[in-house]
Amino acid sequence: MRKLMSMKIAVVAAGVAALINSGALLQAADESHGTLTRKDYKFLRDAYLGNLLEVRLGELAKQKTTKPTVQQFAEQMIKDHSKAIDEMKKIATQKGATLPDRLSHSEESEYERLQKHSAIDFEKSYAEHMVKDHQKVFKEFQDAAKTAEDPDVKRFAQDSLPTLEHHQQMAQQMESSVKQQTP
């Protein structure tokens, strides 16, 4: 009986240690949804993390490539997603919610994956990621524009749709351009 109890304690302790090491527990403890519903907060948090990644990837693209189409796209992503980050911070503050101060493990992994590529491989992978990501995000924002309960979150989602649609088109054009130039 004691051995079983000791094993359970060891397993729980190992799990908590793993969460602390991954930052997930610390990040979760720092987050509060304030007056937002869990669903609205999740949308805002996920959108915020996605925008942080878009800005970091845009900065990375500017470093790794000299192709004008990729450079222009990256600059637009930095500009538009930085603006969206500011808007989300404002909404979160007004609602008493806190947003993460760093990328999640999955976003950080995606950044590191793209960072390791050579310039040519990076351009192709970056373009593919941008097309897929903007398609996914557009759907998430459409859903939030219809179902968000908080009027500010709903308005933010609705107002973001034209920009996200434009980003989808730009990403597809960039991807086509990169594929044509790849040997």
C-alpha positions as a LaTeX table, in Angstrom:
\begin{tabular}{lrrr}
\hline
Residue & $x$ (\AA) & $y$ (\AA) & $z$ (\AA) \\
\hline
Met1 & 0.00 & 0.00 & 0.00 \\
Arg2 & 2.81 & 2.41 & 0.94 \\
Lys3 & 4.72 & 1.46 & $-2.19$ \\
Leu4 & 1.65 & 2.20 & $-4.35$ \\
Met5 & 1.16 & 5.56 & $-2.63$ \\
Ser6 & 4.84 & 6.44 & $-3.08$ \\
Met7 & 4.59 & 5.54 & $-6.77$ \\
Lys8 & 1.53 & 7.77 & $-7.23$ \\
Ile9 & 3.27 & 10.68 & $-5.52$ \\
Ala10 & 6.35 & 10.18 & $-7.68$ \\
Val11 & 4.25 & 10.11 & $-10.87$ \\
Val12 & 2.37 & 13.29 & $-9.88$ \\
Ala13 & 5.62 & 15.03 & $-8.92$ \\
Ala14 & 7.20 & 14.07 & $-12.24$ \\
Gly15 & 4.17 & 15.40 & $-14.10$ \\
Val16 & 4.22 & 18.71 & $-12.26$ \\
Ala17 & 7.96 & 19.03 & $-12.86$ \\
Ala18 & 7.45 & 18.41 & $-16.58$ \\
Leu19 & 4.75 & 21.09 & $-16.73$ \\
Ile20 & 6.92 & 23.58 & $-14.88$ \\
Asn21 & 9.89 & 22.86 & $-17.15$ \\
Ser22 & 7.75 & 23.30 & $-20.27$ \\
Gly23 & 6.42 & 26.60 & $-18.96$ \\
Ala24 & 2.83 & 25.45 & $-19.46$ \\
Leu25 & 1.96 & 25.59 & $-15.78$ \\
Leu26 & 3.59 & 28.98 & $-15.32$ \\
Gln27 & 1.92 & 30.34 & $-18.44$ \\
Ala28 & $-1.49$ & 29.00 & $-17.38$ \\
Ala29 & $-1.06$ & 30.48 & $-13.91$ \\
Asp30 & $-0.28$ & 33.90 & $-15.45$ \\
Glu31 & $-3.40$ & 33.86 & $-17.63$ \\
Ser32 & $-6.80$ & 35.06 & $-16.52$ \\
His33 & $-9.85$ & 35.44 & $-18.69$ \\
Gly34 & $-11.24$ & 38.35 & $-16.65$ \\
Thr35 & $-14.82$ & 39.09 & $-17.67$ \\
Leu36 & $-14.52$ & 37.17 & $-20.96$ \\
Thr37 & $-16.16$ & 33.79 & $-21.37$ \\
Arg38 & $-13.72$ & 30.90 & $-21.65$ \\
Lys39 & $-14.49$ & 30.57 & $-25.36$ \\
Asp40 & $-13.95$ & 34.29 & $-26.07$ \\
Tyr41 & $-10.75$ & 34.28 & $-24.02$ \\
Lys42 & $-9.48$ & 31.18 & $-25.83$ \\
Phe43 & $-10.10$ & 32.85 & $-29.17$ \\
Leu44 & $-8.38$ & 36.07 & $-28.06$ \\
Arg45 & $-5.41$ & 34.19 & $-26.54$ \\
Asp46 & $-4.98$ & 31.91 & $-29.56$ \\
Ala47 & $-5.28$ & 34.83 & $-31.97$ \\
Tyr48 & $-2.76$ & 36.78 & $-29.89$ \\
Leu49 & $-0.25$ & 33.91 & $-29.94$ \\
Gly50 & $-0.78$ & 33.47 & $-33.67$ \\
Asn51 & $-0.11$ & 37.15 & $-34.25$ \\
Leu52 & 3.05 & 37.01 & $-32.14$ \\
Leu53 & 4.25 & 34.14 & $-34.31$ \\
Glu54 & 3.37 & 36.02 & $-37.52$ \\
Val55 & 5.48 & 38.99 & $-36.41$ \\
Arg56 & 8.44 & 36.82 & $-35.40$ \\
Leu57 & 8.25 & 34.85 & $-38.65$ \\
Gly58 & 8.02 & 38.10 & $-40.61$ \\
Glu59 & 11.18 & 39.33 & $-38.90$ \\
Leu60 & 12.86 & 36.00 & $-39.63$ \\
Ala61 & 11.81 & 36.17 & $-43.29$ \\
Lys62 & 13.34 & 39.62 & $-43.64$ \\
Gln63 & 16.63 & 38.19 & $-42.35$ \\
Lys64 & 16.66 & 34.98 & $-44.38$ \\
Thr65 & 15.52 & 36.07 & $-47.83$ \\
Thr66 & 16.28 & 38.70 & $-50.42$ \\
Lys67 & 13.30 & 37.93 & $-52.67$ \\
Pro68 & 11.21 & 41.09 & $-53.00$ \\
Thr69 & 7.88 & 39.22 & $-52.87$ \\
Val70 & 8.82 & 37.48 & $-49.62$ \\
Gln71 & 10.31 & 40.66 & $-48.16$ \\
Gln72 & 7.18 & 42.70 & $-48.98$ \\
Phe73 & 4.91 & 40.02 & $-47.57$ \\
Ala74 & 6.99 & 39.81 & $-44.38$ \\
Glu75 & 6.88 & 43.59 & $-43.92$ \\
Gln76 & 3.09 & 43.58 & $-44.33$ \\
Met77 & 2.75 & 40.75 & $-41.79$ \\
Ile78 & 4.87 & 42.62 & $-39.25$ \\
Lys79 & 2.85 & 45.82 & $-39.73$ \\
Asp80 & $-0.64$ & 44.29 & $-39.71$ \\
His81 & $-0.07$ & 41.69 & $-37.00$ \\
Ser82 & 1.66 & 44.21 & $-34.71$ \\
Lys83 & $-1.43$ & 46.40 & $-35.03$ \\
Ala84 & $-3.67$ & 43.42 & $-34.21$ \\
Ile85 & $-1.50$ & 42.59 & $-31.16$ \\
Asp86 & $-2.00$ & 46.13 & $-29.87$ \\
Glu87 & $-5.77$ & 45.87 & $-30.37$ \\
Met88 & $-5.94$ & 42.53 & $-28.57$ \\
Lys89 & $-3.87$ & 43.86 & $-25.66$ \\
Lys90 & $-6.30$ & 46.77 & $-25.36$ \\
Ile91 & $-9.33$ & 44.46 & $-25.32$ \\
Ala92 & $-7.69$ & 42.14 & $-22.79$ \\
Thr93 & $-6.84$ & 45.05 & $-20.49$ \\
Gln94 & $-10.37$ & 46.44 & $-20.69$ \\
Lys95 & $-11.79$ & 43.02 & $-19.80$ \\
Gly96 & $-9.34$ & 42.30 & $-16.98$ \\
Ala97 & $-7.82$ & 39.43 & $-18.94$ \\
Thr98 & $-4.13$ & 38.62 & $-19.22$ \\
Leu99 & $-2.46$ & 37.33 & $-22.34$ \\
Pro100 & 0.64 & 35.13 & $-22.47$ \\
Asp101 & 3.99 & 36.88 & $-22.58$ \\
Arg102 & 5.62 & 34.28 & $-24.83$ \\
Leu103 & 4.81 & 31.85 & $-27.60$ \\
Ser104 & 3.32 & 28.49 & $-26.75$ \\
His105 & 5.38 & 25.37 & $-27.25$ \\
Ser106 & 3.77 & 24.64 & $-30.64$ \\
Glu107 & 4.35 & 28.18 & $-31.97$ \\
Glu108 & 7.91 & 28.18 & $-30.69$ \\
Ser109 & 8.52 & 24.80 & $-32.35$ \\
Glu110 & 7.19 & 26.09 & $-35.67$ \\
Tyr111 & 9.45 & 29.13 & $-35.45$ \\
Glu112 & 12.48 & 26.97 & $-34.69$ \\
Arg113 & 11.61 & 24.58 & $-37.53$ \\
Leu114 & 11.53 & 27.40 & $-40.07$ \\
Gln115 & 14.59 & 29.09 & $-38.58$ \\
Lys116 & 16.72 & 26.01 & $-39.37$ \\
His117 & 15.99 & 26.12 & $-43.11$ \\
Ser118 & 18.36 & 27.48 & $-45.73$ \\
Ala119 & 17.15 & 30.61 & $-47.54$ \\
Ile120 & 15.55 & 28.72 & $-50.47$ \\
Asp121 & 13.98 & 26.04 & $-48.28$ \\
Phe122 & 12.83 & 28.73 & $-45.86$ \\
Glu123 & 11.02 & 30.68 & $-48.57$ \\
Lys124 & 9.12 & 27.61 & $-49.70$ \\
Ser125 & 8.25 & 26.47 & $-46.16$ \\
Tyr126 & 7.38 & 30.01 & $-45.04$ \\
Ala127 & 5.05 & 30.50 & $-48.01$ \\
Glu128 & 3.35 & 27.14 & $-47.43$ \\
His129 & 2.96 & 27.89 & $-43.72$ \\
Met130 & 1.48 & 31.32 & $-44.44$ \\
Val131 & $-1.10$ & 29.92 & $-46.88$ \\
Lys132 & $-2.21$ & 27.13 & $-44.52$ \\
Asp133 & $-2.14$ & 29.31 & $-41.43$ \\
His134 & $-4.14$ & 32.15 & $-42.95$ \\
Gln135 & $-6.78$ & 29.73 & $-44.24$ \\
Lys136 & $-7.12$ & 28.23 & $-40.75$ \\
Val137 & $-7.11$ & 31.60 & $-38.99$ \\
Phe138 & $-9.66$ & 33.08 & $-41.38$ \\
Lys139 & $-12.10$ & 30.31 & $-40.46$ \\
Glu140 & $-11.46$ & 30.85 & $-36.74$ \\
Phe141 & $-12.11$ & 34.58 & $-37.09$ \\
Gln142 & $-15.27$ & 33.93 & $-39.11$ \\
Asp143 & $-16.51$ & 31.71 & $-36.30$ \\
Ala144 & $-15.66$ & 34.28 & $-33.62$ \\
Ala145 & $-17.29$ & 37.04 & $-35.68$ \\
Lys146 & $-20.53$ & 35.03 & $-35.50$ \\
Thr147 & $-20.39$ & 33.43 & $-32.07$ \\
Ala148 & $-18.30$ & 35.60 & $-29.73$ \\
Glu149 & $-20.35$ & 36.76 & $-26.77$ \\
Asp150 & $-18.27$ & 39.81 & $-25.90$ \\
Pro151 & $-19.09$ & 42.69 & $-28.29$ \\
Asp152 & $-15.48$ & 43.94 & $-28.40$ \\
Val153 & $-14.12$ & 40.49 & $-29.22$ \\
Lys154 & $-16.84$ & 40.03 & $-31.84$ \\
Arg155 & $-16.10$ & 43.44 & $-33.40$ \\
Phe156 & $-12.36$ & 42.71 & $-33.43$ \\
Ala157 & $-12.98$ & 39.41 & $-35.24$ \\
Gln158 & $-15.37$ & 41.02 & $-37.73$ \\
Asp159 & $-13.06$ & 43.97 & $-38.41$ \\
Ser160 & $-10.08$ & 41.64 & $-38.94$ \\
Leu161 & $-11.72$ & 39.52 & $-41.65$ \\
Pro162 & $-10.96$ & 41.83 & $-44.64$ \\
Thr163 & $-7.29$ & 42.06 & $-43.62$ \\
Leu164 & $-7.04$ & 38.30 & $-43.13$ \\
Glu165 & $-8.67$ & 37.69 & $-46.51$ \\
His166 & $-6.13$ & 40.03 & $-48.08$ \\
His167 & $-3.34$ & 38.15 & $-46.27$ \\
Gln168 & $-4.65$ & 34.87 & $-47.71$ \\
Gln169 & $-4.46$ & 36.29 & $-51.23$ \\
Met170 & $-0.99$ & 37.73 & $-50.64$ \\
Ala171 & 0.24 & 34.43 & $-49.19$ \\
Gln172 & $-1.06$ & 32.51 & $-52.20$ \\
Gln173 & 0.63 & 34.95 & $-54.58$ \\
Met174 & 3.87 & 34.70 & $-52.63$ \\
Glu175 & 3.69 & 30.91 & $-52.63$ \\
Ser176 & 3.12 & 30.87 & $-56.39$ \\
Ser177 & 6.05 & 33.26 & $-56.91$ \\
Val178 & 8.37 & 31.18 & $-54.72$ \\
Lys179 & 7.40 & 27.94 & $-56.50$ \\
Gln180 & 8.08 & 29.49 & $-59.92$ \\
Gln181 & 11.54 & 30.61 & $-58.87$ \\
Thr182 & 12.52 & 27.38 & $-57.11$ \\
Pro183 & 14.74 & 25.16 & $-59.29$ \\
\hline
\end{tabular}
